[in-house]
Amino acid sequence: ELGMYKKNCGLDNVLMSWGHDEFLYQVIKNHTKKTGTSIPEGGLYAIRFHSFYPWHTGGDYDYLANQNDKKMMEWVLRFNQYDLYTKSATIPDIEALKPYYQSLIDKYLPGNVAF
């Protein structure tokens, strides 16, 4: 069951396939370090682990999760309700939404983000 891992080693110590979750997590982590801004830990968890359905929805791999992972799962689940099946056929008014989202970008990801 544990293979190369120790019980409750923490998901940040588990090797997973590289996907859009990890890519964006690494980009944001590096950018905020460079700019001195920060995103709450729960937000970073939501970005990094929102596609890890076997853990947060299926209850699998819980034996690898540490206490912090279990605490952060709430953030992942809160984010996930907006991730899938929330698409709309109605095209939003981009110009009306832009000031709100631009203010978030300016606050958390100022400057040019290196992808």
C-alpha positions as CSV (number, residue, x, y, z in Angstrom):
1,E,0.0,0.0,0.0
2,L,2.7,2.6,1.0
3,G,5.3,1.5,-1.5
4,M,8.1,4.1,-1.4
5,Y,6.2,6.4,0.9
6,K,5.8,6.7,4.7
7,K,2.3,6.9,6.2
8,N,1.1,10.5,6.4
9,C,4.2,11.8,4.5
10,G,2.1,14.7,3.0
11,L,0.9,15.2,-0.5
12,D,3.7,17.6,-1.2
13,N,6.1,14.7,-0.9
14,V,4.1,12.4,-3.3
15,L,5.3,12.2,-6.9
16,M,2.4,12.9,-9.3
17,S,2.1,13.3,-13.0
18,W,2.9,16.9,-14.2
19,G,-0.3,18.6,-15.3
20,H,-1.9,22.0,-15.5
21,D,-2.4,22.0,-11.7
22,E,1.2,21.6,-10.9
23,F,2.3,23.9,-13.7
24,L,0.2,26.8,-12.5
25,Y,1.1,26.2,-8.9
26,Q,4.8,26.4,-9.7
27,V,4.3,29.5,-11.8
28,I,2.4,31.3,-9.1
29,K,4.7,30.1,-6.3
30,N,7.8,31.5,-8.2
31,H,6.0,34.7,-9.2
32,T,4.8,35.6,-5.7
33,K,8.3,34.9,-4.3
34,K,9.8,37.2,-6.9
35,T,7.2,40.0,-6.4
36,G,6.8,39.7,-2.6
37,T,3.1,39.1,-2.9
38,S,1.3,36.0,-1.5
39,I,-1.7,33.9,-2.1
40,P,-3.3,32.1,0.9
41,E,-2.0,28.5,1.4
42,G,-5.5,27.2,0.8
43,G,-5.7,28.9,-2.5
44,L,-2.4,27.3,-3.6
45,Y,-3.7,23.9,-2.4
46,A,-6.8,24.4,-4.5
47,I,-4.8,25.2,-7.5
48,R,-2.3,22.3,-7.0
49,F,-4.6,19.5,-6.0
50,H,-8.0,20.3,-7.5
51,S,-7.7,17.5,-10.1
52,F,-6.6,14.9,-7.6
53,Y,-10.1,13.4,-7.4
54,P,-9.1,10.1,-6.0
55,W,-8.0,11.9,-2.9
56,H,-10.5,14.7,-2.4
57,T,-13.6,13.0,-3.8
58,G,-12.8,9.3,-3.7
59,G,-11.2,9.1,-0.3
60,D,-8.2,7.3,-1.7
61,Y,-4.6,8.0,-0.7
62,D,-5.7,9.5,2.6
63,Y,-3.0,7.4,4.3
64,L,-0.4,9.7,2.5
65,A,-2.1,12.9,3.6
66,N,-0.8,14.7,6.6
67,Q,-2.8,16.9,9.0
68,N,-2.2,20.0,6.9
69,D,-3.4,18.2,3.7
70,K,-6.6,17.3,5.6
71,K,-7.1,20.8,6.8
72,M,-6.5,22.2,3.3
73,M,-9.0,19.8,1.6
74,E,-11.8,22.2,2.5
75,W,-10.2,24.8,0.2
76,V,-9.8,22.2,-2.6
77,L,-13.5,21.2,-2.3
78,R,-14.7,24.8,-2.2
79,F,-12.8,25.6,-5.3
80,N,-13.9,22.4,-7.1
81,Q,-17.5,23.3,-7.0
82,Y,-16.7,26.1,-9.4
83,D,-14.2,24.1,-11.5
84,L,-16.4,21.4,-13.3
85,Y,-19.9,21.6,-14.6
86,T,-20.2,25.3,-14.0
87,K,-19.8,26.4,-17.6
88,S,-22.5,28.5,-19.2
89,A,-23.7,29.1,-22.7
90,T,-24.1,32.7,-21.9
91,I,-21.1,34.8,-22.8
92,P,-20.2,37.1,-19.9
93,D,-19.7,40.8,-20.3
94,I,-15.9,40.9,-20.3
95,E,-15.6,44.7,-20.1
96,A,-18.0,44.7,-17.0
97,L,-16.0,42.0,-15.3
98,K,-12.5,43.2,-16.2
99,P,-12.1,45.8,-13.4
100,Y,-12.9,43.2,-10.7
101,Y,-10.5,40.6,-12.1
102,Q,-7.8,43.1,-13.0
103,S,-7.8,44.3,-9.4
104,L,-7.2,40.7,-8.2
105,I,-4.4,40.2,-10.8
106,D,-2.8,43.5,-9.7
107,K,-3.0,42.5,-6.1
108,Y,-1.8,38.9,-6.2
109,L,0.1,38.6,-9.5
110,P,1.5,42.1,-10.3
111,G,3.8,42.7,-13.2
112,N,4.7,40.2,-16.0
113,V,4.2,36.6,-15.0
114,A,6.9,34.3,-16.4
115,F,5.3,31.1,-17.7
